[in-house]
Amino acid sequence: MKKRTLKLLFALIVSAATLFICMVSSNAAFLGDVTDGDNLVTANDARTILRAAVGLETLTPEQKDIADTDGDGKITATDARTALRISVSLDPVLHYYQKEIVTAPTCTEKGLMKLTCTECEDVQEKEIDALGHDFSEPEIVTEVTCETDGLEKYTCLREGCGYSEEKTVPAGHVPDIPAATCTEAQFCTRGNHVMEEKLGHTSDWGVCERCSIYNTAKYEAEAATIKAKFNEAKTAFDAAYAINSYNAMIDGISWKVLPNTRAAKPNYIKAKAAFEAAVAACGDIPEFASIKALLQKDLANINAVLSQVELILAEDYVDTRNFEQLVWPLEELNDFNSDSINNTNKKLTKLIVW
């Protein structure tokens, strides 16, 4: 009930305000009556002015004159507030002034504006602020360097002004962006001067705390050997596995086991030698302890594969009588070793930058 009473009271106030404005003038152009020129200042006018103030609506020059309730040449939230207060009779209807430039402002001198109300005889005069110079882009008179000052000339673009001034550009270094990093120095943009030397990594082995790059400078030669030998071992084992895998050997009761195993053996031996070289490259370096453990595990797997290969090649034949004792163990070792080497590869990629 209270809300309904308040709504009715508000409607009566608005109606009274509207009637009052209509009584003041039936054909006047009031400040704030920006939307429809109906000689009434309403909440809708105030809304339009507010939207224009925040850039949500564009007004014509005539509308801007009507919306500018305080005559400051700007459309602001204050103008919207004034229009809203007028719409509910909290402020009197304002004069609507026509503007006439008596003296135009210049860059350095103030101007004068005459304001004449269209609805009465009220006349006012208002100063217009000086415009200030509208300078061009600087003309380089003397180029600035790191060691010597430069000189720039600025000229006003406004017609009839002709004013110009010169400014000294102080000498000195101007650092580029970004600043120095672990691997790159910071230079001066005015010359090839080094502003700050490269910082260097916080560690010569492992992850740099500054740039998060994995650095291997301390044991670069050893790391290169480990990477090369591991890749050599992996390539050799993959070649052996392709020849001597279950699918490659078995076709019914396999007559392929012995020839395939003989063909694969040299690759197993090559993989073993490469793993031994990679383990040897680790030596007793503490930083390579975890790497060495991974390589030793793969080397042990290769030795187990070769032991099973020798058992197979010691037989004159492979058929259903000895198939499970010879082929299945080799297949399991091959599968396990393949997974292990691939897992080692992933880990080494993180421990040594590949």
FIPA-587916 format. One record per residue (C-alpha): residue number from 1; residue in three letters; chain; x, y, z. Coordinates in nm, 4 decimals, always signed. Layout:
BEGIN
i;aa;ch;u;v;w
NUM;ala;A;X;Y;Z
...
//
This chain:
BEGIN
i;aa;ch;u;v;w
1;met;A;+0.0000;+0.0000;+0.0000
2;lys;A;+0.2823;+0.2404;+0.0900
3;lys;A;+0.4592;+0.1755;-0.2436
4;arg;A;+0.1362;+0.2430;-0.4367
5;thr;A;+0.0812;+0.5684;-0.2428
6;leu;A;+0.4364;+0.6832;-0.3162
7;lys;A;+0.3950;+0.6050;-0.6882
8;leu;A;+0.0724;+0.8073;-0.7013
9;leu;A;+0.2382;+1.0972;-0.5164
10;phe;A;+0.5329;+1.0928;-0.7563
11;ala;A;+0.2972;+1.0926;-1.0559
12;leu;A;+0.1121;+1.3939;-0.9136
13;ile;A;+0.4418;+1.5803;-0.8644
14;val;A;+0.5500;+1.5099;-1.2230
15;ser;A;+0.2099;+1.6168;-1.3564
16;ala;A;+0.2214;+1.9359;-1.1533
17;ala;A;+0.5718;+2.0104;-1.2774
18;thr;A;+0.4668;+1.9519;-1.6362
19;leu;A;+0.1657;+2.1809;-1.5959
20;phe;A;+0.3854;+2.4459;-1.4378
21;ile;A;+0.6314;+2.4359;-1.7285
22;cys;A;+0.3492;+2.4558;-1.9802
23;met;A;+0.2115;+2.7618;-1.7986
24;val;A;+0.5508;+2.9329;-1.8094
25;ser;A;+0.5705;+2.9149;-2.1855
26;ser;A;+0.3818;+2.7433;-2.4612
27;asn;A;+0.6427;+2.8011;-2.7303
28;ala;A;+0.9741;+2.8665;-2.5548
29;ala;A;+1.2870;+2.6579;-2.6168
30;phe;A;+1.4084;+2.5680;-2.2674
31;leu;A;+1.7527;+2.4521;-2.1667
32;gly;A;+1.7329;+2.0792;-2.1032
33;asp;A;+1.4489;+2.0158;-2.3543
34;val;A;+1.6853;+1.8202;-2.5743
35;thr;A;+1.4841;+1.5232;-2.7028
36;asp;A;+1.1699;+1.6475;-2.8767
37;gly;A;+1.1435;+2.0268;-2.8476
38;asp;A;+0.8015;+2.0004;-2.6817
39;asn;A;+0.8837;+2.2869;-2.4432
40;leu;A;+0.8829;+2.0413;-2.1529
41;val;A;+1.1906;+1.9306;-1.9595
42;thr;A;+1.1320;+1.5693;-1.8619
43;ala;A;+1.3164;+1.2749;-1.7107
44;asn;A;+1.3644;+1.1465;-2.0667
45;asp;A;+1.5548;+1.4678;-2.1523
46;ala;A;+1.7730;+1.4173;-1.8454
47;arg;A;+1.8431;+1.0574;-1.9513
48;thr;A;+1.9449;+1.1682;-2.3023
49;ile;A;+2.1820;+1.4309;-2.1605
50;leu;A;+2.3406;+1.1747;-1.9266
51;arg;A;+2.3936;+0.9268;-2.2114
52;ala;A;+2.5580;+1.2040;-2.4160
53;ala;A;+2.7798;+1.2906;-2.1184
54;val;A;+2.9207;+0.9366;-2.1028
55;gly;A;+2.9515;+0.8944;-2.4793
56;leu;A;+2.6541;+0.6646;-2.5341
57;glu;A;+2.4643;+0.9122;-2.7490
58;thr;A;+2.5635;+1.1785;-3.0055
59;leu;A;+2.3900;+1.5172;-3.0086
60;thr;A;+2.3635;+1.7726;-3.2878
61;pro;A;+2.5221;+2.1155;-3.2297
62;glu;A;+2.1753;+2.2600;-3.1572
63;gln;A;+2.1006;+1.9811;-2.9091
64;lys;A;+2.4356;+2.0385;-2.7394
65;asp;A;+2.3446;+2.4058;-2.6835
66;ile;A;+2.0142;+2.3032;-2.5229
67;ala;A;+2.1752;+2.0224;-2.3182
68;asp;A;+2.4491;+2.2532;-2.1826
69;thr;A;+2.2418;+2.3837;-1.8909
70;asp;A;+2.5322;+2.5618;-1.7169
71;gly;A;+2.6780;+2.7159;-2.0338
72;asp;A;+3.0296;+2.5816;-1.9793
73;gly;A;+3.0522;+2.4386;-2.3312
74;lys;A;+3.0534;+2.0782;-2.2046
75;ile;A;+2.7873;+1.8120;-2.1651
76;thr;A;+2.8278;+1.6566;-1.8199
77;ala;A;+2.6378;+1.4619;-1.5557
78;thr;A;+2.5738;+1.7994;-1.3850
79;asp;A;+2.3683;+1.9103;-1.6862
80;ala;A;+2.1685;+1.5862;-1.6666
81;arg;A;+2.1086;+1.6388;-1.2942
82;thr;A;+1.9858;+1.9967;-1.3540
83;ala;A;+1.7455;+1.8772;-1.6238
84;leu;A;+1.6112;+1.6088;-1.3905
85;arg;A;+1.5569;+1.8599;-1.1104
86;ile;A;+1.3755;+2.0928;-1.3533
87;ser;A;+1.1523;+1.8047;-1.4628
88;val;A;+1.0207;+1.7614;-1.1055
89;ser;A;+1.0125;+2.1367;-1.0267
90;leu;A;+1.3094;+2.1272;-0.7877
91;asp;A;+1.4872;+2.3889;-1.0025
92;pro;A;+1.3290;+2.6735;-1.1997
93;val;A;+1.3193;+2.6592;-1.5801
94;leu;A;+1.6483;+2.8021;-1.7048
95;his;A;+1.7110;+3.0649;-1.9663
96;tyr;A;+1.7894;+2.9408;-2.3137
97;tyr;A;+2.0746;+3.1536;-2.4341
98;gln;A;+2.1851;+3.2026;-2.7878
99;lys;A;+2.5629;+3.2293;-2.8082
100;glu;A;+2.7394;+3.4985;-3.0058
101;ile;A;+3.1179;+3.5198;-3.0285
102;val;A;+3.2093;+3.8853;-2.9781
103;thr;A;+3.5857;+3.8291;-2.9709
104;ala;A;+3.7314;+3.4979;-3.0808
105;pro;A;+4.0000;+3.3555;-2.8530
106;thr;A;+4.3518;+3.3094;-2.9804
107;cys;A;+4.6360;+3.0910;-2.8666
108;thr;A;+4.7365;+3.3392;-2.5988
109;glu;A;+4.4401;+3.5804;-2.5589
110;lys;A;+4.0988;+3.5167;-2.4077
111;gly;A;+3.7841;+3.5694;-2.6131
112;leu;A;+3.4404;+3.7071;-2.5279
113;met;A;+3.0981;+3.5459;-2.5748
114;lys;A;+2.7606;+3.7199;-2.5554
115;leu;A;+2.4665;+3.5189;-2.4238
116;thr;A;+2.1141;+3.6446;-2.5060
117;cys;A;+1.8050;+3.4681;-2.3716
118;thr;A;+1.5523;+3.3996;-2.6448
119;glu;A;+1.2627;+3.4209;-2.3988
120;cys;A;+1.3448;+3.7428;-2.2099
121;glu;A;+1.5792;+4.0378;-2.2177
122;asp;A;+1.8511;+3.8775;-2.0074
123;val;A;+2.1980;+3.9330;-2.1602
124;gln;A;+2.5268;+3.8095;-2.0219
125;glu;A;+2.8877;+3.8148;-2.1283
126;lys;A;+3.1293;+3.5335;-2.0659
127;glu;A;+3.5033;+3.5007;-2.1168
128;ile;A;+3.6328;+3.2229;-2.3381
129;asp;A;+3.9614;+3.0664;-2.2303
130;ala;A;+4.2655;+3.1118;-2.4534
131;leu;A;+4.3131;+2.8147;-2.6842
132;gly;A;+4.6790;+2.7479;-2.6184
133;his;A;+4.9227;+2.6605;-2.8944
134;asp;A;+4.8578;+2.3611;-3.1188
135;phe;A;+5.2127;+2.2476;-3.1772
136;ser;A;+5.3253;+2.0395;-3.4699
137;glu;A;+5.5430;+1.7319;-3.4424
138;pro;A;+5.8940;+1.8424;-3.3472
139;glu;A;+6.1395;+1.9428;-3.6158
140;ile;A;+6.4846;+1.8003;-3.5396
141;val;A;+6.7316;+2.0864;-3.5461
142;thr;A;+7.0184;+1.8934;-3.3869
143;glu;A;+7.0056;+1.5180;-3.3311
144;val;A;+7.0496;+1.4131;-2.9695
145;thr;A;+7.3149;+1.1516;-2.8915
146;cys;A;+7.4308;+0.9758;-2.5797
147;glu;A;+7.7049;+1.2367;-2.5328
148;thr;A;+7.5618;+1.5614;-2.6807
149;asp;A;+7.2342;+1.7498;-2.6332
150;gly;A;+6.9869;+1.7746;-2.9178
151;leu;A;+6.7564;+2.0581;-3.0237
152;glu;A;+6.3910;+2.0342;-3.1375
153;lys;A;+6.1723;+2.3084;-3.2833
154;tyr;A;+5.7947;+2.3233;-3.2279
155;thr;A;+5.5701;+2.5446;-3.4443
156;cys;A;+5.2061;+2.6335;-3.3761
157;leu;A;+4.9736;+2.5056;-3.6486
158;arg;A;+4.6941;+2.7596;-3.5926
159;glu;A;+4.6488;+2.9979;-3.8813
160;gly;A;+4.7865;+3.3423;-3.8134
161;cys;A;+4.9823;+3.2461;-3.5013
162;gly;A;+5.3321;+3.1711;-3.6277
163;tyr;A;+5.4699;+3.1112;-3.2804
164;ser;A;+5.7557;+2.8638;-3.2469
165;glu;A;+5.9857;+2.7559;-2.9704
166;glu;A;+6.2904;+2.5369;-2.9329
167;lys;A;+6.3526;+2.2761;-2.6682
168;thr;A;+6.6755;+2.1109;-2.5650
169;val;A;+6.6751;+1.7330;-2.5548
170;pro;A;+6.9239;+1.6258;-2.2852
171;ala;A;+7.2022;+1.3882;-2.3828
172;gly;A;+7.2217;+1.0509;-2.2167
173;his;A;+7.1593;+0.6834;-2.2594
174;val;A;+6.8071;+0.5485;-2.3151
175;pro;A;+6.7833;+0.1790;-2.2190
176;asp;A;+6.5878;-0.0496;-2.4434
177;ile;A;+6.3142;-0.2861;-2.3348
178;pro;A;+6.3359;-0.5552;-2.2064
179;ala;A;+6.6102;-0.5270;-1.9475
180;ala;A;+6.9125;-0.7540;-1.9433
181;thr;A;+6.8408;-1.1262;-1.9183
182;cys;A;+7.0506;-1.4302;-1.8376
183;thr;A;+7.1697;-1.4528;-2.1981
184;glu;A;+7.1126;-1.1036;-2.3465
185;ala;A;+7.2605;-0.7661;-2.2484
186;gln;A;+7.0561;-0.4449;-2.2375
187;phe;A;+7.1603;-0.1817;-2.4921
188;cys;A;+7.1044;+0.1927;-2.5351
189;thr;A;+6.8540;+0.2834;-2.8064
190;arg;A;+7.0627;+0.5890;-2.9039
191;gly;A;+7.3760;+0.3911;-2.9683
192;asn;A;+7.5404;+0.0539;-2.9321
193;his;A;+7.6286;+0.1117;-2.5685
194;val;A;+7.5743;-0.1704;-2.3215
195;met;A;+7.3499;-0.0463;-2.0406
196;glu;A;+7.3648;-0.3701;-1.8446
197;glu;A;+7.5661;-0.6834;-1.9138
198;lys;A;+7.3859;-1.0159;-1.9474
199;leu;A;+7.3138;-1.1546;-1.6038
200;gly;A;+7.4146;-1.5164;-1.6540
201;his;A;+7.2265;-1.8174;-1.5214
202;thr;A;+7.1915;-1.8693;-1.1484
203;ser;A;+7.3218;-2.2237;-1.1931
204;asp;A;+7.5638;-2.3791;-1.4401
205;trp;A;+7.3793;-2.7102;-1.4164
206;gly;A;+7.0058;-2.7487;-1.3703
207;val;A;+6.7112;-2.5079;-1.3799
208;cys;A;+6.7983;-2.1373;-1.3659
209;glu;A;+6.5963;-1.9666;-1.0920
210;arg;A;+6.5781;-1.6467;-1.2994
211;cys;A;+6.4698;-1.7673;-1.6437
212;ser;A;+6.3649;-2.1319;-1.5749
213;ile;A;+6.5879;-2.2591;-1.8584
214;tyr;A;+6.7695;-2.5883;-1.7947
215;asn;A;+7.1389;-2.5101;-1.8195
216;thr;A;+7.4000;-2.7757;-1.9044
217;ala;A;+7.7084;-2.5568;-1.9453
218;lys;A;+7.9045;-2.7168;-1.6606
219;tyr;A;+7.9042;-3.0651;-1.8152
220;glu;A;+7.8221;-2.9795;-2.1731
221;ala;A;+8.0600;-3.2341;-2.3296
222;glu;A;+7.9457;-3.5177;-2.1038
223;ala;A;+7.5793;-3.4298;-2.1625
224;ala;A;+7.6350;-3.4301;-2.5392
225;thr;A;+7.7942;-3.7761;-2.5220
226;ile;A;+7.5117;-3.9142;-2.3093
227;lys;A;+7.2487;-3.7799;-2.5470
228;ala;A;+7.4273;-3.9114;-2.8550
229;lys;A;+7.4911;-4.2580;-2.7107
230;phe;A;+7.1398;-4.2935;-2.5698
231;asn;A;+6.9874;-4.2041;-2.9060
232;glu;A;+7.2234;-4.4514;-3.0726
233;ala;A;+7.1158;-4.7240;-2.8287
234;lys;A;+6.7478;-4.6468;-2.8759
235;thr;A;+6.7796;-4.6561;-3.2554
236;ala;A;+6.9639;-4.9912;-3.2442
237;phe;A;+6.7142;-5.1496;-3.0062
238;asp;A;+6.4154;-5.0254;-3.2097
239;ala;A;+6.5703;-5.1863;-3.5188
240;ala;A;+6.6198;-5.5175;-3.3343
241;tyr;A;+6.2687;-5.5031;-3.1891
242;ala;A;+6.1171;-5.4492;-3.5346
243;ile;A;+6.2903;-5.7673;-3.6565
244;asn;A;+6.2531;-5.9818;-3.3480
245;ser;A;+5.9133;-5.8884;-3.2089
246;tyr;A;+5.6452;-6.1515;-3.1626
247;asn;A;+5.4513;-6.0489;-3.4735
248;ala;A;+5.7651;-6.0509;-3.6879
249;met;A;+5.8767;-6.3949;-3.5717
250;ile;A;+5.5536;-6.5891;-3.5518
251;asp;A;+5.3534;-6.7153;-3.8458
252;gly;A;+5.1685;-7.0172;-3.7201
253;ile;A;+5.4315;-7.2411;-3.5669
254;ser;A;+5.7249;-7.0190;-3.6458
255;trp;A;+6.0047;-7.1185;-3.8698
256;lys;A;+6.1067;-6.7456;-3.8511
257;val;A;+6.2295;-6.7450;-3.4925
258;leu;A;+6.5882;-6.8545;-3.5517
259;pro;A;+6.6622;-6.6449;-3.8661
260;asn;A;+6.4962;-6.3343;-3.7187
261;thr;A;+6.6828;-6.3715;-3.3914
262;arg;A;+7.0166;-6.4030;-3.5759
263;ala;A;+6.9323;-6.0893;-3.7796
264;ala;A;+6.8340;-5.8917;-3.4704
265;lys;A;+7.1345;-5.9906;-3.2558
266;pro;A;+7.3847;-5.7362;-3.4019
267;asn;A;+7.1432;-5.4524;-3.3219
268;tyr;A;+7.1046;-5.5733;-2.9618
269;ile;A;+7.4836;-5.5822;-2.9296
270;lys;A;+7.5110;-5.2326;-3.0751
271;ala;A;+7.2462;-5.1037;-2.8314
272;lys;A;+7.4370;-5.2604;-2.5400
273;ala;A;+7.7637;-5.0931;-2.6425
274;ala;A;+7.5908;-4.7552;-2.6763
275;phe;A;+7.4288;-4.7867;-2.3310
276;glu;A;+7.7679;-4.8800;-2.1792
277;ala;A;+7.9214;-4.5661;-2.3379
278;ala;A;+7.6387;-4.3489;-2.2051
279;val;A;+7.6820;-4.4932;-1.8524
280;ala;A;+8.0575;-4.4347;-1.8722
281;ala;A;+8.0009;-4.0700;-1.9734
282;cys;A;+7.8068;-4.0153;-1.6504
283;gly;A;+8.1139;-4.1145;-1.4490
284;asp;A;+8.0851;-4.0139;-1.0834
285;ile;A;+7.9347;-3.6720;-1.1545
286;pro;A;+7.6784;-3.6093;-0.8759
287;glu;A;+7.4466;-3.4194;-1.1088
288;phe;A;+7.4268;-3.7242;-1.3363
289;ala;A;+7.3434;-3.9771;-1.0640
290;ser;A;+6.9735;-4.0078;-1.1533
291;ile;A;+7.0574;-4.0158;-1.5263
292;lys;A;+7.3139;-4.2914;-1.4686
293;ala;A;+7.0586;-4.5003;-1.2768
294;leu;A;+6.8125;-4.4818;-1.5671
295;leu;A;+7.0772;-4.5843;-1.8202
296;gln;A;+7.2021;-4.8715;-1.6030
297;lys;A;+6.8479;-5.0058;-1.5796
298;asp;A;+6.8166;-5.0064;-1.9601
299;leu;A;+7.1591;-5.1680;-1.9925
300;ala;A;+7.0519;-5.4471;-1.7564
301;asn;A;+6.7405;-5.5015;-1.9675
302;ile;A;+6.9488;-5.5289;-2.2859
303;asn;A;+7.1784;-5.7851;-2.1183
304;ala;A;+6.8719;-5.9902;-2.0228
305;val;A;+6.7484;-5.9757;-2.3829
306;leu;A;+7.0864;-6.0899;-2.5152
307;ser;A;+7.0921;-6.3799;-2.2690
308;gln;A;+6.7550;-6.4977;-2.4005
309;val;A;+6.8741;-6.4483;-2.7588
310;glu;A;+7.1714;-6.6802;-2.6897
311;leu;A;+6.9347;-6.9454;-2.5489
312;ile;A;+6.7265;-6.9358;-2.8679
313;leu;A;+7.0247;-6.9482;-3.1022
314;ala;A;+7.1663;-7.2460;-2.9119
315;glu;A;+6.8671;-7.4539;-3.0266
316;asp;A;+6.8468;-7.6363;-3.3598
317;tyr;A;+6.4762;-7.5628;-3.3980
318;val;A;+6.1846;-7.3815;-3.2315
319;asp;A;+5.8446;-7.5427;-3.2347
320;thr;A;+5.5557;-7.6134;-3.0002
321;arg;A;+5.7800;-7.8199;-2.7739
322;asn;A;+6.0111;-7.5315;-2.6701
323;phe;A;+5.8226;-7.2257;-2.7963
324;glu;A;+5.6954;-7.1092;-2.4562
325;gln;A;+6.0361;-7.1475;-2.2875
326;leu;A;+6.2215;-6.9543;-2.5611
327;val;A;+5.9950;-6.7086;-2.7447
328;trp;A;+5.7567;-6.5875;-2.4765
329;pro;A;+6.0327;-6.4717;-2.2380
330;leu;A;+6.2058;-6.2842;-2.5204
331;glu;A;+5.8803;-6.1178;-2.6234
332;glu;A;+5.8174;-6.0020;-2.2660
333;leu;A;+6.1721;-5.8715;-2.2332
334;asn;A;+6.1430;-5.6874;-2.5647
335;asp;A;+5.8137;-5.5256;-2.4665
336;phe;A;+5.9426;-5.4298;-2.1234
337;asn;A;+6.2654;-5.2903;-2.2652
338;ser;A;+6.0819;-5.0873;-2.5289
339;asp;A;+5.8611;-4.9261;-2.2645
340;ser;A;+6.1587;-4.8662;-2.0365
341;ile;A;+6.3685;-4.6975;-2.3084
342;asn;A;+6.0792;-4.4727;-2.4101
343;asn;A;+6.0255;-4.3790;-2.0465
344;thr;A;+6.3963;-4.3029;-2.0061
345;asn;A;+6.3823;-4.0857;-2.3167
346;lys;A;+6.1055;-3.8715;-2.1629
347;lys;A;+6.2933;-3.8326;-1.8356
348;leu;A;+6.6261;-3.7514;-2.0004
349;thr;A;+6.4530;-3.4845;-2.2088
350;lys;A;+6.3815;-3.3046;-1.8811
351;leu;A;+6.7120;-3.3843;-1.7052
352;ile;A;+6.9293;-3.2936;-2.0046
353;val;A;+6.7970;-3.0389;-2.2555
354;trp;A;+6.7477;-3.2514;-2.5682
//
